[in-house]
Structures are given as structure tokens and as C-alpha cells.
């Protein structure tokens, strides 16, 4: 009986998290301190080209690709200066990873072997809102976050490779091409592709929430759509492989191709719905 109660409570908690992510406003997350006089917008810039930007431990982040040569970080920041710890004045926060806040935004940004590494320093001395990053074209993106602090990863106008493994974040992708591999445990995934790269696979997985993807109707792709406890919806003209597909109670799998087939696209939700739309 105790085990059953725990399972029910866990399921309700997971559904509550998923509902919260469904209702959140991305614009609000990145503008919550915009009119707060106690916050100011600060920037940090560094020249870089090629390789990947590898992010760990960042809460809420918006990333946009642009034609430029500098990686630009910006955030609305309130410096705390340890108001409740006079003993810390003149000292800096130490981190077991050997990194320090060299951006003034509460993050460490370092270069190594052609890549950029961005890591949060926590909020010991910096009350920082969501982070906005402008990334020169030609730099790939890798994000891994296993905390429960973040709500949102928002990626716009991105034509390079994306690899993400997340715990709590919802993901919004606008005008992206792939290739990409994205998995989030408690958040949802919404993606709009302006075209599809044929250079690598696209794999989008939301374990406890939905996956909602919009593709150009002329896209050439091989499709695998999966859900464990939901439904699969689409208005695209899918040439279905009936032998490899599965429906009915329990898990559902739709496999097939659109137009002449092409890059492999997998959309999956373990406990929610999968939506595929044409634009």
C-alpha cells in the first residue's frame, strides 16, 4: 500500500511539472528582470570560431546563431557582493573544478582544444537572470544539465549540430535545420524547422511531456514516431510501413517516409503525445 501511494504521488508530481512547462512563457523567463531597477544588463564577449560550445549546469538559456566572430553572453544581473557575509569581502568563490567567474555574469567560460566550455558558478556572488548567447555560425552546441534548476532552453536560427541531455528543461527550437539529438526528462520539446539538413539524424525525445514538431511539407525524411502512453498526431502525407508500425493499447510506433525519404527523424515521448505538423 505504501509503495502504491508513493507511485501515485510521483506520477502526480511528474504530471504537475509537465503541466507547468506546458504553460510557461518563454518571453517572461528572459525578461523577468527587464524593468527591475535593481538589475542591469551586462555582456561578456570573446572571439571564437569552429568547434563546439559545451554548456553544463546553466539554468535558463537562449541561444541564437548569427553572422559574426564573437561569442556574446548577456544577462540581467544584480551583484550581491555577499551582503550577509562581511568576512568574504575581498575574497573570491573557490570551485573544486578549478574554474572561476571570468565573465562577471556568474559563469566560467574557457577555451580548450578548439572548444568553448561554459559552466555556472552558482549564485554565491551574482544574482543572475536567464542567460542569452549569440553564437557565430559554424559553432556546434552541446548542453548537459542534470539539475532541477532550469526551465527553458530556447534556440533560434541555428544551422549547426545540437546535442542536449536535460533533466528539467523544456526546449523550444525555432528555424533550425539539424542534425540534432535532444532528450529531456521532464520538459517538452517544440521545434520548427525551416529546412532539414540531410547530413545527420534528428532525434527528439521528451520522456514525461510532449514532442511537437513542424516540418516543411517538401521535406525528404524517414520517420519513426513513438509513444509509450499517448497518441501520435500528424497532418503530413506519410508513406507508412505497416509491418514496422504498431498501434492499439500501450505503446505505439509509426514508421514510414515523407516524399522520397531521406534523413532519419525520430520523435518520441514515453508518457505523452507526439505531434508532427506540416508548414
C-alpha positions in Angstrom: 0.0 0.0 0.0 2.8 2.4 0.9 4.5 1.6 -2.4 1.3 2.3 -4.3 0.9 5.7 -2.6 4.4 6.7 -3.4 3.9 5.7 -7.0 0.7 7.7 -7.3 2.4 10.8 -5.7 5.3 10.5 -8.0 3.1 10.3 -11.1 1.0 13.3 -9.9 4.3 15.3 -9.3 5.6 14.5 -12.7 2.3 15.5 -14.4 2.4 18.8 -12.4 5.9 19.5 -13.7 4.9 18.7 -17.3 1.8 21.0 -17.0 3.9 23.8 -15.6 6.3 23.5 -18.5 3.4 23.5 -21.0 2.1 26.8 -19.6 5.3 28.7 -19.1 6.0 31.8 -21.2 9.5 31.8 -22.8 9.4 35.5 -23.2 8.7 36.0 -19.5 11.6 33.8 -18.5 14.1 36.0 -20.4 12.5 39.4 -19.4 11.5 38.8 -15.8 14.0 41.5 -14.5 13.8 43.8 -17.5 12.1 46.7 -15.7 13.7 46.0 -12.3 15.9 48.9 -11.3 18.0 46.6 -9.1 19.2 44.7 -12.2 21.3 45.8 -15.2 22.2 44.1 -18.4 25.8 43.0 -18.6 27.7 41.5 -21.5 30.8 39.4 -22.0 32.4 38.8 -25.4 35.1 36.5 -26.7 36.3 35.8 -30.3 35.9 32.2 -31.4 35.2 30.1 -34.5 34.6 26.4 -35.1 34.4 23.6 -32.6 31.5 23.4 -30.1 30.1 25.5 -27.3 29.8 22.9 -24.4 27.5 24.1 -21.6 27.0 22.5 -18.2 24.8 23.5 -15.3 23.2 26.5 -16.9 19.6 27.2 -15.7 17.7 29.1 -18.4 19.5 29.9 -21.7 18.6 31.4 -25.1 21.0 30.8 -28.0 20.9 32.4 -31.4 23.3 31.9 -34.3 24.4 35.0 -36.2 27.0 36.2 -38.8 29.8 37.4 -36.5 33.1 36.5 -34.9 32.3 36.9 -31.2 30.5 34.7 -28.7 28.4 37.2 -26.8 26.9 36.4 -23.4 24.4 38.7 -21.8 22.2 38.6 -18.7 20.3 40.9 -16.4 22.5 40.9 -13.3 22.4 42.0 -9.7 25.7 41.7 -7.9 25.2 40.6 -4.3 28.7 41.2 -3.0 27.9 38.8 -0.2 25.7 41.3 1.8 25.2 38.7 4.6 28.9 37.7 4.8 31.3 40.5 5.6 34.1 38.0 6.1 34.0 37.2 2.4 34.8 40.8 1.3 37.8 40.9 -1.0 37.8 37.2 -1.5 36.6 35.1 -4.4 34.5 31.9 -4.5 36.5 28.8 -4.9 35.3 25.9 -7.1 36.5 22.2 -7.0 36.6 22.3 -10.8 39.3 24.9 -10.8 37.2 27.5 -12.6 36.1 31.0 -11.7 33.6 33.6 -12.8 35.6 35.3 -15.5 32.5 36.7 -17.3 31.0 38.8 -14.5 27.8 37.0 -15.1 28.1 34.1 -12.7 29.6 31.8 -15.3 33.1 30.5 -16.3 34.0 30.5 -20.0 37.2 28.7 -21.0 38.8 27.5 -24.2 40.3 24.0 -24.7 41.2 22.0 -27.7 39.2 24.2 -30.1 36.0 24.2 -28.0 34.4 26.7 -25.6 33.3 25.4 -22.1 30.6 27.3 -20.3 29.8 26.4 -16.7 27.7 28.0 -14.0 29.4 29.2 -10.8 26.1 29.1 -8.9 24.8 32.3 -7.2 27.2 32.8 -4.3 28.0 36.3 -5.5 25.8 37.0 -8.5 22.0 37.1 -8.8 21.7 36.5 -12.5 18.6 36.0 -14.6 18.4 33.9 -17.7 21.4 33.9 -20.0 21.3 35.0 -23.6 24.1 33.8 -26.0 24.8 35.0 -29.6 26.9 32.3 -31.3 28.8 32.7 -34.6 27.7 30.4 -37.3 29.8 27.3 -37.7 30.0 26.6 -33.9 28.1 23.5 -32.7 26.2 23.2 -29.4 26.4 20.7 -26.6 24.3 21.1 -23.4 24.2 18.7 -20.5 22.3 19.6 -17.3 21.2 17.2 -14.6 20.0 19.7 -12.1 16.3 20.7 -11.5 17.0 24.5 -11.6 16.3 25.3 -15.2 13.1 25.7 -17.1 13.9 26.8 -20.6 16.4 26.2 -23.4 15.5 28.4 -26.4 17.4 28.0 -29.7 16.8 30.3 -32.7 18.2 30.5 -36.3 20.6 27.6 -35.8 22.1 25.6 -38.7 24.8 23.7 -36.8 24.8 20.4 -34.9 23.0 20.3 -31.5 23.4 17.7 -28.8 21.4 18.1 -25.5 20.7 15.9 -22.4 18.5 17.7 -19.9 16.6 16.9 -16.7 14.1 19.7 -16.1 14.2 22.0 -19.2 11.6 22.5 -21.9 13.2 23.1 -25.3 12.0 25.4 -28.0 13.7 25.3 -31.4 12.9 28.0 -34.0 14.2 27.9 -37.6 16.7 25.1 -37.1 17.9 22.5 -39.6 19.7 19.7 -37.6 21.4 17.4 -37.2 20.5 17.1 -33.6 20.0 14.7 -30.6 17.9 16.1 -27.8 16.5 14.4 -24.7 14.7 16.0 -21.8 13.3 14.1 -18.8 10.5 16.4 -17.5 10.2 19.2 -20.1 8.6 19.3 -23.5 10.1 19.9 -27.0 8.7 22.3 -29.6 10.5 22.6 -32.8 10.0 24.5 -36.1 12.4 23.6 -39.0 12.7 26.0 -41.9 14.6 23.2 -43.8 16.1 19.8 -42.9 19.8 19.1 -43.1 20.5 15.7 -44.8 23.9 15.5 -43.2 22.9 13.7 -40.0 20.0 12.3 -38.0 17.4 14.2 -35.9 16.4 12.6 -32.6 14.0 14.3 -30.2 12.9 12.6 -27.0 10.7 14.0 -24.2 10.2 11.4 -21.6 7.3 12.8 -19.5 5.9 15.5 -21.7 5.1 16.1 -25.4 7.1 16.5 -28.6 5.6 18.9 -31.2 7.5 19.4 -34.5 6.7 21.4 -37.6 8.4 20.5 -40.9 8.2 22.0 -44.4 5.9 19.8 -46.5 8.6 19.2 -49.1 10.9 17.6 -46.5 12.5 14.3 -47.6 12.8 12.1 -44.5 12.5 8.6 -43.0 10.2 8.8 -39.9 10.0 6.9 -36.7 7.3 8.3 -34.3 6.9 6.6 -30.9 4.8 7.0 -27.7 4.5 4.7 -24.7 1.3 6.0 -23.2 0.0 8.7 -25.5 -1.2 9.3 -29.1 0.5 10.2 -32.3 -0.9 13.1 -34.4 0.0 14.4 -37.9 -1.3 16.1 -41.0 1.6 15.1 -43.2 1.4 12.7 -46.0 3.3 9.7 -44.6 4.0 6.7 -46.7 3.6 4.2 -43.8 5.5 1.0 -43.3 2.6 -1.0 -41.9 4.7 -4.1 -41.0 7.1 -2.0 -38.8 4.3 0.2 -37.3 2.3 -0.7 -34.2 -0.8 0.7 -32.7 -3.6 -0.2 -30.2 -3.4 -0.2 -26.4 0.0 0.6 -24.9 3.0 1.7 -26.9 2.5 3.0 -30.5 5.0 3.2 -33.3 4.6 4.8 -36.7 7.4 4.2 -39.2 7.5 5.4 -42.8 8.7 8.2 -45.0 7.7 11.5 -46.3 8.2 12.4 -50.0 11.2 10.4 -51.3 12.6 9.5 -47.9 16.0 10.9 -46.7 17.4 11.8 -43.3 16.2 9.7 -40.3 13.9 11.6 -38.0 12.8 10.1 -34.6 10.3 11.8 -32.4 9.5 10.0 -29.1 7.5 10.6 -25.9 7.3 7.9 -23.3 4.3 9.2 -21.4 2.7 11.9 -23.6 1.7 12.8 -27.1 3.8 13.2 -30.3 2.7 15.9 -32.9 4.1 16.2 -36.4 2.8 19.2 -38.5 3.5 20.4 -42.0 4.2 24.0 -42.8 
